[in-house]
Every structure is written in C-alpha cells, then in structure tokens.
Amino acid sequence: MVESAWSYRFPARKTMHLKHKEVDASEEAKAVAWKARKRLFARYYSLTRAGKNTKLVCVAITRELAGFIWNIVRQEMPKLAVH
C-alpha cells in the first residue's frame, strides 16, 4: 500500500486507462474512489508543501488510503453476500 501511495504525487485525472479499469465497478465504489483520489492528492501536496519528509507523507497517505479501501469494501460486501 505504501508503494501505491506514491501515485498520489500527481493530480487526480480520469485517464483512459482508469476509465477502462472502472467499467465493472459500482457507481458507489467509483464515487468513493474518485473522492479518495482528489483528497489524497490534496493531502500529499499540502504535507509536502509544509516541508514534511516525503517518506512520512507517504505513510500518512497510506493510512488514509486504508480508510477509503475499508469504506469501499464495507459498501460492496453486502452486495456480494450469498443468500
């Protein structure tokens, strides 16, 4: 997860690659993922501009990313439950 946090150095954009990957995702999951993308970039940018060590910033971003992942899983698991 820490490795993926490095990608939040770049501004949030909906590239063709991301649009292709999100085809099968639910609308709720897409909304949470986009909110996470915008928030985590802003957080990375603000912490690095404040002079924080980039390695520590990535750990902080990873903690927030875990929260967003948990939120998506919490929303999607009831839909996948077998009745």
mmCIF file of the N, C-alpha and C atoms, coordinates in Angstrom:
data_MODEL
# 
_entry.id   MODEL 
# 
loop_
_atom_site.group_PDB 
_atom_site.id 
_atom_site.type_symbol 
_atom_site.label_atom_id 
_atom_site.label_alt_id 
_atom_site.label_comp_id 
_atom_site.label_asym_id 
_atom_site.label_entity_id 
_atom_site.label_seq_id 
_atom_site.pdbx_PDB_ins_code 
_atom_site.Cartn_x 
_atom_site.Cartn_y 
_atom_site.Cartn_z 
_atom_site.occupancy 
_atom_site.B_iso_or_equiv 
_atom_site.pdbx_formal_charge 
_atom_site.auth_seq_id 
_atom_site.auth_comp_id 
_atom_site.auth_asym_id 
_atom_site.auth_atom_id 
_atom_site.pdbx_PDB_model_num 
ATOM 1   N N  . MET A 1 1  ? 0.822   -1.194  0.000   1.00 0.00 ? 1  MET A N  1 
ATOM 2   C CA . MET A 1 1  ? 0.000   0.000   0.000   1.00 0.00 ? 1  MET A CA 1 
ATOM 3   C C  . MET A 1 1  ? 0.862   1.252   0.000   1.00 0.00 ? 1  MET A C  1 
ATOM 4   N N  . VAL A 1 2  ? 2.007   1.180   0.668   1.00 0.00 ? 2  VAL A N  1 
ATOM 5   C CA . VAL A 1 2  ? 2.879   2.354   0.692   1.00 0.00 ? 2  VAL A CA 1 
ATOM 6   C C  . VAL A 1 2  ? 3.349   2.680   -0.718  1.00 0.00 ? 2  VAL A C  1 
ATOM 7   N N  . GLU A 1 3  ? 3.651   1.647   -1.494  1.00 0.00 ? 3  GLU A N  1 
ATOM 8   C CA . GLU A 1 3  ? 4.078   1.873   -2.875  1.00 0.00 ? 3  GLU A CA 1 
ATOM 9   C C  . GLU A 1 3  ? 2.979   2.567   -3.680  1.00 0.00 ? 3  GLU A C  1 
ATOM 10  N N  . SER A 1 4  ? 1.740   2.193   -3.458  1.00 0.00 ? 4  SER A N  1 
ATOM 11  C CA . SER A 1 4  ? 0.648   2.824   -4.207  1.00 0.00 ? 4  SER A CA 1 
ATOM 12  C C  . SER A 1 4  ? 0.438   4.272   -3.768  1.00 0.00 ? 4  SER A C  1 
ATOM 13  N N  . ALA A 1 5  ? 0.825   4.604   -2.550  1.00 0.00 ? 5  ALA A N  1 
ATOM 14  C CA . ALA A 1 5  ? 0.660   5.974   -2.067  1.00 0.00 ? 5  ALA A CA 1 
ATOM 15  C C  . ALA A 1 5  ? 1.517   6.960   -2.851  1.00 0.00 ? 5  ALA A C  1 
ATOM 16  N N  . TRP A 1 6  ? 2.597   6.490   -3.435  1.00 0.00 ? 6  TRP A N  1 
ATOM 17  C CA . TRP A 1 6  ? 3.451   7.376   -4.232  1.00 0.00 ? 6  TRP A CA 1 
ATOM 18  C C  . TRP A 1 6  ? 2.703   7.930   -5.441  1.00 0.00 ? 6  TRP A C  1 
ATOM 19  N N  . SER A 1 7  ? 1.696   7.229   -5.932  1.00 0.00 ? 7  SER A N  1 
ATOM 20  C CA . SER A 1 7  ? 0.970   7.704   -7.120  1.00 0.00 ? 7  SER A CA 1 
ATOM 21  C C  . SER A 1 7  ? 0.162   8.962   -6.830  1.00 0.00 ? 7  SER A C  1 
ATOM 22  N N  . TYR A 1 8  ? -0.058  9.267   -5.568  1.00 0.00 ? 8  TYR A N  1 
ATOM 23  C CA . TYR A 1 8  ? -0.832  10.457  -5.221  1.00 0.00 ? 8  TYR A CA 1 
ATOM 24  C C  . TYR A 1 8  ? 0.001   11.732  -5.283  1.00 0.00 ? 8  TYR A C  1 
ATOM 25  N N  . ARG A 1 9  ? 1.237   11.623  -5.778  1.00 0.00 ? 9  ARG A N  1 
ATOM 26  C CA . ARG A 1 9  ? 2.051   12.813  -6.035  1.00 0.00 ? 9  ARG A CA 1 
ATOM 27  C C  . ARG A 1 9  ? 1.484   13.602  -7.201  1.00 0.00 ? 9  ARG A C  1 
ATOM 28  N N  . PHE A 1 10 ? 0.739   12.924  -8.060  1.00 0.00 ? 10 PHE A N  1 
ATOM 29  C CA . PHE A 1 10 ? 0.249   13.532  -9.288  1.00 0.00 ? 10 PHE A CA 1 
ATOM 30  C C  . PHE A 1 10 ? -1.221  13.921  -9.143  1.00 0.00 ? 10 PHE A C  1 
ATOM 31  N N  . PRO A 1 11 ? -1.638  15.002  -9.805  1.00 0.00 ? 11 PRO A N  1 
ATOM 32  C CA . PRO A 1 11 ? -3.035  15.445  -9.701  1.00 0.00 ? 11 PRO A CA 1 
ATOM 33  C C  . PRO A 1 11 ? -4.022  14.375  -10.167 1.00 0.00 ? 11 PRO A C  1 
ATOM 34  N N  . ALA A 1 12 ? -5.220  14.438  -9.617  1.00 0.00 ? 12 ALA A N  1 
ATOM 35  C CA . ALA A 1 12 ? -6.273  13.476  -9.966  1.00 0.00 ? 12 ALA A CA 1 
ATOM 36  C C  . ALA A 1 12 ? -6.765  13.759  -11.379 1.00 0.00 ? 12 ALA A C  1 
ATOM 37  N N  . ARG A 1 13 ? -6.732  12.725  -12.198 1.00 0.00 ? 13 ARG A N  1 
ATOM 38  C CA . ARG A 1 13 ? -7.234  12.819  -13.572 1.00 0.00 ? 13 ARG A CA 1 
ATOM 39  C C  . ARG A 1 13 ? -7.937  11.522  -13.918 1.00 0.00 ? 13 ARG A C  1 
ATOM 40  N N  . LYS A 1 14 ? -8.960  11.620  -14.713 1.00 0.00 ? 14 LYS A N  1 
ATOM 41  C CA . LYS A 1 14 ? -9.632  10.409  -15.210 1.00 0.00 ? 14 LYS A CA 1 
ATOM 42  C C  . LYS A 1 14 ? -9.046  10.092  -16.579 1.00 0.00 ? 14 LYS A C  1 
ATOM 43  N N  . THR A 1 15 ? -7.971  9.341   -16.588 1.00 0.00 ? 15 THR A N  1 
ATOM 44  C CA . THR A 1 15 ? -7.333  8.958   -17.840 1.00 0.00 ? 15 THR A CA 1 
ATOM 45  C C  . THR A 1 15 ? -8.121  7.832   -18.499 1.00 0.00 ? 15 THR A C  1 
ATOM 46  N N  . MET A 1 16 ? -7.827  7.575   -19.748 1.00 0.00 ? 16 MET A N  1 
ATOM 47  C CA . MET A 1 16 ? -8.497  6.479   -20.457 1.00 0.00 ? 16 MET A CA 1 
ATOM 48  C C  . MET A 1 16 ? -8.210  5.151   -19.769 1.00 0.00 ? 16 MET A C  1 
ATOM 49  N N  . HIS A 1 17 ? -7.002  5.000   -19.248 1.00 0.00 ? 17 HIS A N  1 
ATOM 50  C CA . HIS A 1 17 ? -6.636  3.767   -18.546 1.00 0.00 ? 17 HIS A CA 1 
ATOM 51  C C  . HIS A 1 17 ? -7.534  3.555   -17.326 1.00 0.00 ? 17 HIS A C  1 
ATOM 52  N N  . LEU A 1 18 ? -7.745  4.606   -16.539 1.00 0.00 ? 18 LEU A N  1 
ATOM 53  C CA . LEU A 1 18 ? -8.601  4.489   -15.354 1.00 0.00 ? 18 LEU A CA 1 
ATOM 54  C C  . LEU A 1 18 ? -10.058 4.256   -15.739 1.00 0.00 ? 18 LEU A C  1 
ATOM 55  N N  . LYS A 1 19 ? -10.511 4.924   -16.780 1.00 0.00 ? 19 LYS A N  1 
ATOM 56  C CA . LYS A 1 19 ? -11.897 4.724   -17.224 1.00 0.00 ? 19 LYS A CA 1 
ATOM 57  C C  . LYS A 1 19 ? -12.122 3.284   -17.669 1.00 0.00 ? 19 LYS A C  1 
ATOM 58  N N  . HIS A 1 20 ? -11.119 2.713   -18.319 1.00 0.00 ? 20 HIS A N  1 
ATOM 59  C CA . HIS A 1 20 ? -11.228 1.324   -18.769 1.00 0.00 ? 20 HIS A CA 1 
ATOM 60  C C  . HIS A 1 20 ? -11.251 0.367   -17.574 1.00 0.00 ? 20 HIS A C  1 
ATOM 61  N N  . LYS A 1 21 ? -10.464 0.658   -16.543 1.00 0.00 ? 21 LYS A N  1 
ATOM 62  C CA . LYS A 1 21 ? -10.391 -0.215  -15.370 1.00 0.00 ? 21 LYS A CA 1 
ATOM 63  C C  . LYS A 1 21 ? -11.658 -0.167  -14.518 1.00 0.00 ? 21 LYS A C  1 
ATOM 64  N N  . GLU A 1 22 ? -12.361 0.956   -14.530 1.00 0.00 ? 22 GLU A N  1 
ATOM 65  C CA . GLU A 1 22 ? -13.512 1.111   -13.634 1.00 0.00 ? 22 GLU A CA 1 
ATOM 66  C C  . GLU A 1 22 ? -14.841 0.692   -14.258 1.00 0.00 ? 22 GLU A C  1 
ATOM 67  N N  . VAL A 1 23 ? -14.815 0.110   -15.425 1.00 0.00 ? 23 VAL A N  1 
ATOM 68  C CA . VAL A 1 23 ? -16.055 -0.258  -16.125 1.00 0.00 ? 23 VAL A CA 1 
ATOM 69  C C  . VAL A 1 23 ? -16.941 -1.163  -15.279 1.00 0.00 ? 23 VAL A C  1 
ATOM 70  N N  . ASP A 1 24 ? -16.369 -2.156  -14.618 1.00 0.00 ? 24 ASP A N  1 
ATOM 71  C CA . ASP A 1 24 ? -17.161 -3.128  -13.863 1.00 0.00 ? 24 ASP A CA 1 
ATOM 72  C C  . ASP A 1 24 ? -17.472 -2.701  -12.429 1.00 0.00 ? 24 ASP A C  1 
ATOM 73  N N  . ALA A 1 25 ? -16.941 -1.586  -11.987 1.00 0.00 ? 25 ALA A N  1 
ATOM 74  C CA . ALA A 1 25 ? -17.150 -1.150  -10.603 1.00 0.00 ? 25 ALA A CA 1 
ATOM 75  C C  . ALA A 1 25 ? -18.530 -0.510  -10.447 1.00 0.00 ? 25 ALA A C  1 
ATOM 76  N N  . SER A 1 26 ? -19.056 -0.583  -9.234  1.00 0.00 ? 26 SER A N  1 
ATOM 77  C CA . SER A 1 26 ? -20.353 0.048   -8.962  1.00 0.00 ? 26 SER A CA 1 
ATOM 78  C C  . SER A 1 26 ? -20.188 1.568   -8.905  1.00 0.00 ? 26 SER A C  1 
ATOM 79  N N  . GLU A 1 27 ? -21.297 2.267   -9.063  1.00 0.00 ? 27 GLU A N  1 
ATOM 80  C CA . GLU A 1 27 ? -21.259 3.733   -9.026  1.00 0.00 ? 27 GLU A CA 1 
ATOM 81  C C  . GLU A 1 27 ? -20.801 4.241   -7.662  1.00 0.00 ? 27 GLU A C  1 
ATOM 82  N N  . GLU A 1 28 ? -21.227 3.564   -6.586  1.00 0.00 ? 28 GLU A N  1 
ATOM 83  C CA . GLU A 1 28 ? -20.821 3.977   -5.242  1.00 0.00 ? 28 GLU A CA 1 
ATOM 84  C C  . GLU A 1 28 ? -19.310 3.832   -5.065  1.00 0.00 ? 28 GLU A C  1 
ATOM 85  N N  . ALA A 1 29 ? -18.771 2.719   -5.535  1.00 0.00 ? 29 ALA A N  1 
ATOM 86  C CA . ALA A 1 29 ? -17.328 2.489   -5.422  1.00 0.00 ? 29 ALA A CA 1 
ATOM 87  C C  . ALA A 1 29 ? -16.557 3.507   -6.250  1.00 0.00 ? 29 ALA A C  1 
ATOM 88  N N  . LYS A 1 30 ? -17.058 3.833   -7.429  1.00 0.00 ? 30 LYS A N  1 
ATOM 89  C CA . LYS A 1 30 ? -16.405 4.841   -8.273  1.00 0.00 ? 30 LYS A CA 1 
ATOM 90  C C  . LYS A 1 30 ? -16.393 6.200   -7.582  1.00 0.00 ? 30 LYS A C  1 
ATOM 91  N N  . ALA A 1 31 ? -17.511 6.538   -6.936  1.00 0.00 ? 31 ALA A N  1 
ATOM 92  C CA . ALA A 1 31 ? -17.605 7.829   -6.252  1.00 0.00 ? 31 ALA A CA 1 
ATOM 93  C C  . ALA A 1 31 ? -16.616 7.906   -5.095  1.00 0.00 ? 31 ALA A C  1 
ATOM 94  N N  . VAL A 1 32 ? -16.523 6.843   -4.312  1.00 0.00 ? 32 VAL A N  1 
ATOM 95  C CA . VAL A 1 32 ? -15.581 6.826   -3.185  1.00 0.00 ? 32 VAL A CA 1 
ATOM 96  C C  . VAL A 1 32 ? -14.149 6.871   -3.700  1.00 0.00 ? 32 VAL A C  1 
ATOM 97  N N  . ALA A 1 33 ? -13.869 6.129   -4.760  1.00 0.00 ? 33 ALA A N  1 
ATOM 98  C CA . ALA A 1 33 ? -12.512 6.098   -5.315  1.00 0.00 ? 33 ALA A CA 1 
ATOM 99  C C  . ALA A 1 33 ? -12.106 7.469   -5.846  1.00 0.00 ? 33 ALA A C  1 
ATOM 100 N N  . TRP A 1 34 ? -13.023 8.159   -6.500  1.00 0.00 ? 34 TRP A N  1 
ATOM 101 C CA . TRP A 1 34 ? -12.696 9.482   -7.033  1.00 0.00 ? 34 TRP A CA 1 
ATOM 102 C C  . TRP A 1 34 ? -12.509 10.491  -5.900  1.00 0.00 ? 34 TRP A C  1 
ATOM 103 N N  . LYS A 1 35 ? -13.346 10.400  -4.879  1.00 0.00 ? 35 LYS A N  1 
ATOM 104 C CA . LYS A 1 35 ? -13.202 11.267  -3.706  1.00 0.00 ? 35 LYS A CA 1 
ATOM 105 C C  . LYS A 1 35 ? -11.844 11.023  -3.048  1.00 0.00 ? 35 LYS A C  1 
ATOM 106 N N  . ALA A 1 36 ? -11.467 9.753   -2.944  1.00 0.00 ? 36 ALA A N  1 
ATOM 107 C CA . ALA A 1 36 ? -10.169 9.404   -2.360  1.00 0.00 ? 36 ALA A CA 1 
ATOM 108 C C  . ALA A 1 36 ? -9.039  9.968   -3.199  1.00 0.00 ? 36 ALA A C  1 
ATOM 109 N N  . ARG A 1 37 ? -9.146  9.824   -4.501  1.00 0.00 ? 37 ARG A N  1 
ATOM 110 C CA . ARG A 1 37 ? -8.089  10.297  -5.403  1.00 0.00 ? 37 ARG A CA 1 
ATOM 111 C C  . ARG A 1 37 ? -7.864  11.790  -5.229  1.00 0.00 ? 37 ARG A C  1 
ATOM 112 N N  . LYS A 1 38 ? -8.952  12.560  -5.190  1.00 0.00 ? 38 LYS A N  1 
ATOM 113 C CA . LYS A 1 38 ? -8.823  14.011  -5.034  1.00 0.00 ? 38 LYS A CA 1 
ATOM 114 C C  . LYS A 1 38 ? -8.282  14.376  -3.658  1.00 0.00 ? 38 LYS A C  1 
ATOM 115 N N  . ARG A 1 39 ? -8.824  13.745  -2.619  1.00 0.00 ? 39 ARG A N  1 
ATOM 116 C CA . ARG A 1 39 ? -8.402  14.076  -1.258  1.00 0.00 ? 39 ARG A CA 1 
ATOM 117 C C  . ARG A 1 39 ? -6.944  13.707  -1.007  1.00 0.00 ? 39 ARG A C  1 
ATOM 118 N N  . LEU A 1 40 ? -6.531  12.526  -1.459  1.00 0.00 ? 40 LEU A N  1 
ATOM 119 C CA . LEU A 1 40 ? -5.178  12.068  -1.171  1.00 0.00 ? 40 LEU A CA 1 
ATOM 120 C C  . LEU A 1 40 ? -4.132  12.878  -1.926  1.00 0.00 ? 40 LEU A C  1 
ATOM 121 N N  . PHE A 1 41 ? -4.446  13.318  -3.142  1.00 0.00 ? 41 PHE A N  1 
ATOM 122 C CA . PHE A 1 41 ? -3.514  14.209  -3.831  1.00 0.00 ? 41 PHE A CA 1 
ATOM 123 C C  . PHE A 1 41 ? -3.392  15.524  -3.070  1.00 0.00 ? 41 PHE A C  1 
ATOM 124 N N  . ALA A 1 42 ? -4.525  16.097  -2.668  1.00 0.00 ? 42 ALA A N  1 
ATOM 125 C CA . ALA A 1 42 ? -4.500  17.370  -1.941  1.00 0.00 ? 42 ALA A CA 1 
ATOM 126 C C  . ALA A 1 42 ? -3.734  17.232  -0.633  1.00 0.00 ? 42 ALA A C  1 
ATOM 127 N N  . ARG A 1 43 ? -3.927  16.117  0.042   1.00 0.00 ? 43 ARG A N  1 
ATOM 128 C CA . ARG A 1 43 ? -3.228  15.865  1.306   1.00 0.00 ? 43 ARG A CA 1 
ATOM 129 C C  . ARG A 1 43 ? -1.728  15.721  1.077   1.00 0.00 ? 43 ARG A C  1 
ATOM 130 N N  . TYR A 1 44 ? -1.347  14.964  0.054   1.00 0.00 ? 44 TYR A N  1 
ATOM 131 C CA . TYR A 1 44 ? 0.074   14.793  -0.276  1.00 0.00 ? 44 TYR A CA 1 
ATOM 132 C C  . TYR A 1 44 ? 0.701   16.150  -0.588  1.00 0.00 ? 44 TYR A C  1 
ATOM 133 N N  . TYR A 1 45 ? 0.008   16.921  -1.412  1.00 0.00 ? 45 TYR A N  1 
ATOM 134 C CA . TYR A 1 45 ? 0.518   18.221  -1.822  1.00 0.00 ? 45 TYR A CA 1 
ATOM 135 C C  . TYR A 1 45 ? 0.679   19.151  -0.625  1.00 0.00 ? 45 TYR A C  1 
ATOM 136 N N  . SER A 1 46 ? -0.324  19.212  0.237   1.00 0.00 ? 46 SER A N  1 
ATOM 137 C CA . SER A 1 46 ? -0.258  20.133  1.374   1.00 0.00 ? 46 SER A CA 1 
ATOM 138 C C  . SER A 1 46 ? 0.824   19.728  2.369   1.00 0.00 ? 46 SER A C  1 
ATOM 139 N N  . LEU A 1 47 ? 0.979   18.436  2.605   1.00 0.00 ? 47 LEU A N  1 
ATOM 140 C CA . LEU A 1 47 ? 2.008   17.993  3.552   1.00 0.00 ? 47 LEU A CA 1 
ATOM 141 C C  . LEU A 1 47 ? 3.416   18.224  3.015   1.00 0.00 ? 47 LEU A C  1 
ATOM 142 N N  . THR A 1 48 ? 3.623   17.973  1.723   1.00 0.00 ? 48 THR A N  1 
ATOM 143 C CA . THR A 1 48 ? 4.959   18.205  1.162   1.00 0.00 ? 48 THR A CA 1 
ATOM 144 C C  . THR A 1 48 ? 5.263   19.690  1.075   1.00 0.00 ? 48 THR A C  1 
ATOM 145 N N  . ARG A 1 49 ? 4.251   20.507  0.785   1.00 0.00 ? 49 ARG A N  1 
ATOM 146 C CA . ARG A 1 49 ? 4.463   21.958  0.751   1.00 0.00 ? 49 ARG A CA 1 
ATOM 147 C C  . ARG A 1 49 ? 4.787   22.497  2.144   1.00 0.00 ? 49 ARG A C  1 
ATOM 148 N N  . ALA A 1 50 ? 4.307   21.815  3.169   1.00 0.00 ? 50 ALA A N  1 
ATOM 149 C CA . ALA A 1 50 ? 4.585   22.226  4.547   1.00 0.00 ? 50 ALA A CA 1 
ATOM 150 C C  . ALA A 1 50 ? 5.984   21.802  4.987   1.00 0.00 ? 50 ALA A C  1 
ATOM 151 N N  . GLY A 1 51 ? 6.701   21.086  4.109   1.00 0.00 ? 51 GLY A N  1 
ATOM 152 C CA . GLY A 1 51 ? 8.068   20.704  4.416   1.00 0.00 ? 51 GLY A CA 1 
ATOM 153 C C  . GLY A 1 51 ? 8.225   19.352  5.085   1.00 0.00 ? 51 GLY A C  1 
ATOM 154 N N  . LYS A 1 52 ? 7.168   18.562  5.106   1.00 0.00 ? 52 LYS A N  1 
ATOM 155 C CA . LYS A 1 52 ? 7.252   17.232  5.727   1.00 0.00 ? 52 LYS A CA 1 
ATOM 156 C C  . LYS A 1 52 ? 8.085   16.300  4.855   1.00 0.00 ? 52 LYS A C  1 
ATOM 157 N N  . ASN A 1 53 ? 8.718   15.346  5.485   1.00 0.00 ? 53 ASN A N  1 
ATOM 158 C CA . ASN A 1 53 ? 9.508   14.337  4.787   1.00 0.00 ? 53 ASN A CA 1 
ATOM 159 C C  . ASN A 1 53 ? 8.581   13.523  3.888   1.00 0.00 ? 53 ASN A C  1 
ATOM 160 N N  . THR A 1 54 ? 8.981   13.339  2.621   1.00 0.00 ? 54 THR A N  1 
ATOM 161 C CA . THR A 1 54 ? 8.092   12.664  1.670   1.00 0.00 ? 54 THR A CA 1 
ATOM 162 C C  . THR A 1 54 ? 7.824   11.214  2.052   1.00 0.00 ? 54 THR A C  1 
ATOM 163 N N  . LYS A 1 55 ? 8.764   10.569  2.709   1.00 0.00 ? 55 LYS A N  1 
ATOM 164 C CA . LYS A 1 55 ? 8.527   9.185   3.136   1.00 0.00 ? 55 LYS A CA 1 
ATOM 165 C C  . LYS A 1 55 ? 7.457   9.133   4.221   1.00 0.00 ? 55 LYS A C  1 
ATOM 166 N N  . LEU A 1 56 ? 7.494   10.076  5.133   1.00 0.00 ? 56 LEU A N  1 
ATOM 167 C CA . LEU A 1 56 ? 6.470   10.136  6.177   1.00 0.00 ? 56 LEU A CA 1 
ATOM 168 C C  . LEU A 1 56 ? 5.116   10.546  5.599   1.00 0.00 ? 56 LEU A C  1 
ATOM 169 N N  . VAL A 1 57 ? 5.148   11.404  4.596   1.00 0.00 ? 57 VAL A N  1 
ATOM 170 C CA . VAL A 1 57 ? 3.910   11.800  3.926   1.00 0.00 ? 57 VAL A CA 1 
ATOM 171 C C  . VAL A 1 57 ? 3.263   10.580  3.285   1.00 0.00 ? 57 VAL A C  1 
ATOM 172 N N  . CYS A 1 58 ? 4.070   9.738   2.645   1.00 0.00 ? 58 CYS A N  1 
ATOM 173 C CA . CYS A 1 58 ? 3.523   8.534   2.004   1.00 0.00 ? 58 CYS A CA 1 
ATOM 174 C C  . CYS A 1 58 ? 2.908   7.592   3.027   1.00 0.00 ? 58 CYS A C  1 
ATOM 175 N N  . VAL A 1 59 ? 3.481   7.503   4.196   1.00 0.00 ? 59 VAL A N  1 
ATOM 176 C CA . VAL A 1 59 ? 2.897   6.657   5.244   1.00 0.00 ? 59 VAL A CA 1 
ATOM 177 C C  . VAL A 1 59 ? 1.555   7.242   5.690   1.00 0.00 ? 59 VAL A C  1 
ATOM 178 N N  . ALA A 1 60 ? 1.485   8.556   5.815   1.00 0.00 ? 60 ALA A N  1 
ATOM 179 C CA . ALA A 1 60 ? 0.221   9.198   6.191   1.00 0.00 ? 60 ALA A CA 1 
ATOM 180 C C  . ALA A 1 60 ? -0.840  8.981   5.114   1.00 0.00 ? 60 ALA A C  1 
ATOM 181 N N  . ILE A 1 61 ? -0.440  9.094   3.860   1.00 0.00 ? 61 ILE A N  1 
ATOM 182 C CA . ILE A 1 61 ? -1.363  8.865   2.747   1.00 0.00 ? 61 ILE A CA 1 
ATOM 183 C C  . ILE A 1 61 ? -1.841  7.417   2.758   1.00 0.00 ? 61 ILE A C  1 
ATOM 184 N N  . THR A 1 62 ? -0.943  6.496   3.073   1.00 0.00 ? 62 THR A N  1 
ATOM 185 C CA . THR A 1 62 ? -1.295  5.075   3.132   1.00 0.00 ? 62 THR A CA 1 
ATOM 186 C C  . THR A 1 62 ? -2.352  4.819   4.197   1.00 0.00 ? 62 THR A C  1 
ATOM 187 N N  . ARG A 1 63 ? -2.223  5.469   5.341   1.00 0.00 ? 63 ARG A N  1 
ATOM 188 C CA . ARG A 1 63 ? -3.226  5.298   6.404   1.00 0.00 ? 63 ARG A CA 1 
ATOM 189 C C  . ARG A 1 63 ? -4.602  5.769   5.931   1.00 0.00 ? 63 ARG A C  1 
ATOM 190 N N  . GLU A 1 64 ? -4.637  6.916   5.258   1.00 0.00 ? 64 GLU A N  1 
ATOM 191 C CA . GLU A 1 64 ? -5.925  7.398   4.754   1.00 0.00 ? 64 GLU A CA 1 
ATOM 192 C C  . GLU A 1 64 ? -6.451  6.502   3.643   1.00 0.00 ? 64 GLU A C  1 
ATOM 193 N N  . LEU A 1 65 ? -5.558  6.003   2.797   1.00 0.00 ? 65 LEU A N  1 
ATOM 194 C CA . LEU A 1 65 ? -5.957  5.101   1.720   1.00 0.00 ? 65 LEU A CA 1 
ATOM 195 C C  . LEU A 1 65 ? -6.606  3.845   2.288   1.00 0.00 ? 65 LEU A C  1 
ATOM 196 N N  . ALA A 1 66 ? -6.062  3.337   3.382   1.00 0.00 ? 66 ALA A N  1 
ATOM 197 C CA . ALA A 1 66 ? -6.645  2.153   4.025   1.00 0.00 ? 66 ALA A CA 1 
ATOM 198 C C  . ALA A 1 66 ? -8.085  2.433   4.457   1.00 0.00 ? 66 ALA A C  1 
ATOM 199 N N  . GLY A 1 67 ? -8.348  3.626   4.925   1.00 0.00 ? 67 GLY A N  1 
ATOM 200 C CA . GLY A 1 67 ? -9.707  4.001   5.310   1.00 0.00 ? 67 GLY A CA 1 
ATOM 201 C C  . GLY A 1 67 ? -10.658 4.021   4.125   1.00 0.00 ? 67 GLY A C  1 
ATOM 202 N N  . PHE A 1 68 ? -10.203 4.540   3.001   1.00 0.00 ? 68 PHE A N  1 
ATOM 203 C CA . PHE A 1 68 ? -11.045 4.555   1.803   1.00 0.00 ? 68 PHE A CA 1 
ATOM 204 C C  . PHE A 1 68 ? -11.287 3.141   1.285   1.00 0.00 ? 68 PHE A C  1 
ATOM 205 N N  . ILE A 1 69 ? -10.265 2.298   1.323   1.00 0.00 ? 69 ILE A N  1 
ATOM 206 C CA . ILE A 1 69 ? -10.429 0.904   0.892   1.00 0.00 ? 69 ILE A CA 1 
ATOM 207 C C  . ILE A 1 69 ? -11.441 0.206   1.794   1.00 0.00 ? 69 ILE A C  1 
ATOM 208 N N  . TRP A 1 70 ? -11.322 0.417   3.096   1.00 0.00 ? 70 TRP A N  1 
ATOM 209 C CA . TRP A 1 70 ? -12.271 -0.169  4.041   1.00 0.00 ? 70 TRP A CA 1 
ATOM 210 C C  . TRP A 1 70 ? -13.695 0.282   3.718   1.00 0.00 ? 70 TRP A C  1 
ATOM 211 N N  . ASN A 1 71 ? -13.864 1.557   3.402   1.00 0.00 ? 71 ASN A N  1 
ATOM 212 C CA . ASN A 1 71 ? -15.186 2.091   3.090   1.00 0.00 ? 71 ASN A CA 1 
ATOM 213 C C  . ASN A 1 71 ? -15.776 1.411   1.854   1.00 0.00 ? 71 ASN A C  1 
ATOM 214 N N  . ILE A 1 72 ? -14.973 1.239   0.816   1.00 0.00 ? 72 ILE A N  1 
ATOM 215 C CA . ILE A 1 72 ? -15.464 0.581   -0.400  1.00 0.00 ? 72 ILE A CA 1 
ATOM 216 C C  . ILE A 1 72 ? -15.840 -0.868  -0.103  1.00 0.00 ? 72 ILE A C  1 
ATOM 217 N N  . VAL A 1 73 ? -14.988 -1.572  0.628   1.00 0.00 ? 73 VAL A N  1 
ATOM 218 C CA . VAL A 1 73 ? -15.280 -2.975  0.960   1.00 0.00 ? 73 VAL A CA 1 
ATOM 219 C C  . VAL A 1 73 ? -16.541 -3.069  1.808   1.00 0.00 ? 73 VAL A C  1 
ATOM 220 N N  . ARG A 1 74 ? -16.702 -2.175  2.763   1.00 0.00 ? 74 ARG A N  1 
ATOM 221 C CA . ARG A 1 74 ? -17.884 -2.165  3.626   1.00 0.00 ? 74 ARG A CA 1 
ATOM 222 C C  . ARG A 1 74 ? -19.154 -1.962  2.806   1.00 0.00 ? 74 ARG A C  1 
ATOM 223 N N  . GLN A 1 75 ? -19.083 -1.121  1.777   1.00 0.00 ? 75 GLN A N  1 
ATOM 224 C CA . GLN A 1 75 ? -20.250 -0.875  0.928   1.00 0.00 ? 75 GLN A CA 1 
ATOM 225 C C  . GLN A 1 75 ? -20.540 -2.042  -0.012  1.00 0.00 ? 75 GLN A C  1 
ATOM 226 N N  . GLU A 1 76 ? -19.496 -2.682  -0.517  1.00 0.00 ? 76 GLU A N  1 
ATOM 227 C CA . GLU A 1 76 ? -19.670 -3.692  -1.558  1.00 0.00 ? 76 GLU A CA 1 
ATOM 228 C C  . GLU A 1 76 ? -19.906 -5.104  -1.023  1.00 0.00 ? 76 GLU A C  1 
ATOM 229 N N  . MET A 1 77 ? -19.441 -5.431  0.163   1.00 0.00 ? 77 MET A N  1 
ATOM 230 C CA . MET A 1 77 ? -19.582 -6.795  0.684   1.00 0.00 ? 77 MET A CA 1 
ATOM 231 C C  . MET A 1 77 ? -21.039 -7.245  0.821   1.00 0.00 ? 77 MET A C  1 
ATOM 232 N N  . PRO A 1 78 ? -21.953 -6.413  1.317   1.00 0.00 ? 78 PRO A N  1 
ATOM 233 C CA . PRO A 1 78 ? -23.350 -6.882  1.392   1.00 0.00 ? 78 PRO A CA 1 
ATOM 234 C C  . PRO A 1 78 ? -23.927 -7.236  0.021   1.00 0.00 ? 78 PRO A C  1 
ATOM 235 N N  . LYS A 1 79 ? -23.479 -6.578  -1.023  1.00 0.00 ? 79 LYS A N  1 
ATOM 236 C CA . LYS A 1 79 ? -23.967 -6.871  -2.371  1.00 0.00 ? 79 LYS A CA 1 
ATOM 237 C C  . LYS A 1 79 ? -23.460 -8.215  -2.869  1.00 0.00 ? 79 LYS A C  1 
ATOM 238 N N  . LEU A 1 80 ? -22.313 -8.652  -2.347  1.00 0.00 ? 80 LEU A N  1 
ATOM 239 C CA . LEU A 1 80 ? -21.713 -9.907  -2.792  1.00 0.00 ? 80 LEU A CA 1 
ATOM 240 C C  . LEU A 1 80 ? -22.137 -11.099 -1.948  1.00 0.00 ? 80 LEU A C  1 
ATOM 241 N N  . ALA A 1 81 ? -22.842 -10.844 -0.853  1.00 0.00 ? 81 ALA A N  1 
ATOM 242 C CA . ALA A 1 81 ? -23.243 -11.924 0.055   1.00 0.00 ? 81 ALA A CA 1 
ATOM 243 C C  . ALA A 1 81 ? -24.207 -12.876 -0.641  1.00 0.00 ? 81 ALA A C  1 
ATOM 244 N N  . VAL A 1 82 ? -24.009 -14.154 -0.378  1.00 0.00 ? 82 VAL A N  1 
ATOM 245 C CA . VAL A 1 82 ? -24.876 -15.182 -0.951  1.00 0.00 ? 82 VAL A CA 1 
ATOM 246 C C  . VAL A 1 82 ? -26.042 -15.400 0.001   1.00 0.00 ? 82 VAL A C  1 
ATOM 247 N N  . HIS A 1 83 ? -27.241 -15.368 -0.533  1.00 0.00 ? 83 HIS A N  1 
ATOM 248 C CA . HIS A 1 83 ? -28.436 -15.549 0.308   1.00 0.00 ? 83 HIS A CA 1 
ATOM 249 C C  . HIS A 1 83 ? -28.978 -16.932 0.146   1.00 0.00 ? 83 HIS A C  1 
# 
